[in-house]
Amino acid sequence: MKLDLFDTVYNSAGNAYFLLTEKLGNWIKQAILLVPNMITAVLVFLFFYLIGKLSEAALLRVSNRYPLSREVVKILARIFNIALVMIGLFYSLGILHLDKTVTSLLAGAGIAGLALSFAFQDIATNFVSGFILALRKPFKVDDLVETNGFMGTITQINLRAIHLLTFQGQEVIIPSKDVIQKPIKNFSSNEQRRVELKVGVSYAEDLEMVTQIVQYVIEKLELRSPNLPVEVYCDEFGDSAISIKIWFWVDRINNKFFNKARHEAIVAIHNEFKAKNITIPFPIRTLDFGIKGGKQLTDLPGIGNY
């Protein structure tokens, strides 16, 4: 009995050793056969990797020579580089006969991309909007713009957002999707800015004379643009005055110059009106106590005796 048990164990161990050595031998043979393919796969992958790096560097050099958006070229160069590396990886796996692995990677990449598109939807929207802004170029750094309720000078533009420095010295970061979806006022686009003023004069004044005086005063301002005309119009009948609208242009768009020109125009108009005895009336209210109008308080029954 003991000899039979010993023989059985010995035979089982021998069979296991034989199977293991046979399996290891087959693996070694397969590995030796795969060595040329592995070397080829590594060389193919390195080739595509180097081509991707060289292509990215070449695209960036091109962007320095031509008036192209630096941010757009950087993104396109990086995408092109990644695409070449992925192609090299798939070719390398194909050389190693790992076609099923390639299929699994593609399927996994598709699922991962779908999941990430939902998770980072706002970020992706900002990048796409920034890409469109970079292509269209509605503004540039140092431009004076107004958008999304903020007005200031652009200090930085990237694909995710633009940075504004307001006149109060605050930096405002506005997402690209908000910039592209809402109106943009670019005061730097024509290098000129219009100053708009309103002044009220008494109903007793000669309006033709008043408009001529205002025209003369504004045309004498040193800060206004001499190449564009001054426009003066009677605008509306107010409660206590007739409103006069004044338009003139300045050649510098920064806010300090704009405010100075506006200040000098108001001071000049006020001084000229004062010298010519032209009245800028205070708000006046006239109370009419008649049902159909035209009656004063003392004309009402029972009031005139007091």
Secondary structure, DSSP 8 states (H G I E B T S, - for coil): -HHHHHHHHHHHHHHHHHHHHHHHHHHHHHHHHHHHHHHHHHHHHHHHHHHHHHHHHHHHHHHHHTT--HHHHHHHHHHHHHHHHHHHHHHHHHHTT-HHHHHHHHHHHHHHHHHHHHHTHHHHHHHHHHHHHHHH-S--TT-EEEETTEEEEEEEE-SSEEEEEETTS-EEEEEHHHHHHS-EEETTSSS-EEEEEEEEE-TTS-HHHHHHHHHHHHHT-SSB-TTS--EEEEEEE-SSSEEEEEEEEES--SHHHHHHHHHHHHHHHHHHHHHTT------------SSSS---GGGSTTTTT-
